[in-house]
Amino acid sequence: EIDDIQEIINLEAEQLQEAVLISEQINNQSRKWQVYFQCLALFAFEEWLYEREPSLTVNTENSSTLQHQYANLIDAVCNLEVGNFKVCLIPSMLLMDGEVAIPRAAIELPEYAAHFYIVIGVDEESEIAKVKGFLRYDQ
């Protein structure tokens, strides 16, 4: 875990609203909250990356969270691309410490496996998030 990457990312009202709209498209009622949470993690990561390196963008075209048929299946934001790297975001509660579980599918299935797994802590009530840490696939 790297401490200097842990500054707070403010979530904007538009991002919260967009996350609601995306999660409303999920038919499975019990999964709507998870998809909403994943969207907030994605928006926070995009903001965090932009603030560090504006020339890098997150390609979300194949994102598991934004494809309804996959959003129901996996508790992570898989298939993000940043440059030549595949990234998987693992949303967690911001104020919860301890271990974070990476879904097995995000590691074992080639179509979901990533170069980097990044834990994004989200506190939806306070409208903030932060990058809590990351792992390389080989770790």
C-alpha positions as CSV (number, residue, x, y, z in Angstrom):
1,E,0.0,0.0,0.0
2,I,1.3,3.4,-1.0
3,D,0.3,6.3,1.3
4,D,1.0,9.2,-1.1
5,I,-1.8,8.1,-3.4
6,Q,-4.5,8.3,-0.8
7,E,-5.8,11.8,-1.1
8,I,-9.5,12.3,-1.1
9,I,-11.5,12.4,-4.4
10,N,-14.7,14.4,-4.3
11,L,-17.6,12.8,-6.1
12,E,-19.8,15.3,-8.0
13,A,-23.6,15.4,-7.9
14,E,-23.6,14.6,-11.6
15,Q,-21.5,11.4,-11.0
16,L,-23.9,10.3,-8.2
17,Q,-26.9,10.9,-10.5
18,E,-25.2,9.0,-13.4
19,A,-24.4,6.1,-11.1
20,V,-28.1,6.0,-10.1
21,L,-29.2,6.0,-13.8
22,I,-26.8,3.1,-14.7
23,S,-27.8,1.0,-11.7
24,E,-31.5,1.5,-12.4
25,Q,-31.0,-0.4,-15.7
26,I,-30.1,-3.5,-13.7
27,N,-33.1,-5.9,-13.5
28,N,-31.8,-7.8,-10.4
29,Q,-32.9,-5.6,-7.5
30,S,-30.3,-7.1,-5.1
31,R,-27.5,-6.1,-7.5
32,K,-28.5,-2.4,-8.1
33,W,-26.5,-1.2,-5.0
34,Q,-23.4,-3.1,-6.1
35,V,-23.5,-1.6,-9.6
36,Y,-24.1,1.9,-8.2
37,F,-21.1,1.4,-5.9
38,Q,-19.0,0.1,-8.8
39,C,-19.9,3.2,-10.9
40,L,-18.8,5.5,-8.1
41,A,-15.5,3.7,-7.9
42,L,-15.1,4.0,-11.7
43,F,-15.9,7.7,-11.7
44,A,-13.5,8.3,-8.8
45,F,-10.7,6.4,-10.5
46,E,-11.2,8.4,-13.7
47,E,-10.9,11.6,-11.8
48,W,-7.9,10.4,-9.8
49,L,-6.1,9.4,-13.0
50,Y,-6.9,12.6,-14.8
51,E,-5.5,14.7,-11.9
52,R,-2.2,12.8,-12.1
53,E,-1.8,12.4,-15.9
54,P,-4.3,14.2,-18.1
55,S,-3.0,12.5,-21.2
56,L,-4.1,9.1,-19.9
57,T,-7.7,8.2,-20.3
58,V,-9.7,5.2,-19.1
59,N,-11.3,3.2,-21.9
60,T,-14.6,2.0,-20.4
61,E,-16.0,0.6,-23.7
62,N,-15.7,-3.0,-22.5
63,S,-16.3,-2.3,-18.8
64,S,-18.1,-5.1,-17.1
65,T,-20.1,-2.6,-15.0
66,L,-21.4,-0.7,-18.0
67,Q,-22.5,-3.9,-19.8
68,H,-25.7,-5.0,-18.1
69,Q,-25.2,-8.8,-18.8
70,Y,-21.9,-8.7,-16.9
71,A,-22.8,-6.1,-14.2
72,N,-24.9,-8.7,-12.5
73,L,-22.1,-11.3,-12.3
74,I,-19.0,-9.8,-10.8
75,D,-18.3,-7.5,-7.8
76,A,-15.6,-5.5,-9.6
77,V,-15.1,-3.1,-12.5
78,C,-13.3,-5.3,-15.0
79,N,-12.1,-4.7,-18.5
80,L,-10.9,-1.2,-18.1
81,E,-8.0,-0.1,-20.3
82,V,-5.5,2.6,-19.4
83,G,-3.0,2.8,-22.3
84,N,-1.8,-0.8,-22.9
85,F,-2.8,-2.0,-19.5
86,K,-6.0,-3.8,-18.3
87,V,-7.2,-2.5,-14.9
88,C,-9.7,-4.0,-12.5
89,L,-11.3,-1.8,-9.8
90,I,-12.3,-3.3,-6.5
91,P,-14.8,-1.1,-4.7
92,S,-14.8,-1.1,-1.0
93,M,-16.3,0.9,1.8
94,L,-14.0,3.8,2.5
95,L,-14.0,3.6,6.2
96,M,-13.6,-0.2,6.4
97,D,-10.1,-1.5,6.9
98,G,-8.8,-5.0,6.6
99,E,-8.7,-7.4,3.7
100,V,-10.5,-6.8,0.4
101,A,-11.7,-9.8,-1.6
102,I,-10.9,-9.9,-5.3
103,P,-13.5,-11.8,-7.1
104,R,-12.1,-15.1,-8.4
105,A,-13.5,-14.5,-11.9
106,A,-11.4,-11.3,-12.1
107,I,-8.2,-13.3,-11.7
108,E,-9.0,-16.7,-13.2
109,L,-11.0,-15.9,-16.3
110,P,-8.7,-14.6,-19.1
111,E,-11.4,-12.1,-20.3
112,Y,-11.5,-10.4,-16.9
113,A,-7.8,-10.8,-15.7
114,A,-6.0,-7.4,-15.4
115,H,-2.5,-6.1,-15.1
116,F,-3.5,-4.1,-12.1
117,Y,-6.1,-4.5,-9.4
118,I,-6.9,-1.2,-7.7
119,V,-8.9,-0.9,-4.5
120,I,-11.2,2.2,-4.5
121,G,-12.7,3.2,-1.1
122,V,-16.1,4.9,-1.5
123,D,-18.1,6.8,1.1
124,E,-21.3,7.5,-0.8
125,E,-22.9,9.4,2.0
126,S,-20.0,11.9,2.3
127,E,-19.6,11.9,-1.5
128,I,-15.9,11.1,-1.4
129,A,-13.6,8.3,-2.5
130,K,-9.9,7.5,-2.5
131,V,-7.5,5.0,-4.0
132,K,-6.6,2.7,-1.1
133,G,-4.0,0.5,-2.8
134,F,-3.2,-1.7,-5.7
135,L,-1.7,-5.1,-6.7
136,R,-0.1,-6.3,-9.9
137,Y,-1.6,-9.5,-11.4
138,D,1.6,-11.5,-10.5
139,Q,1.3,-10.6,-6.8
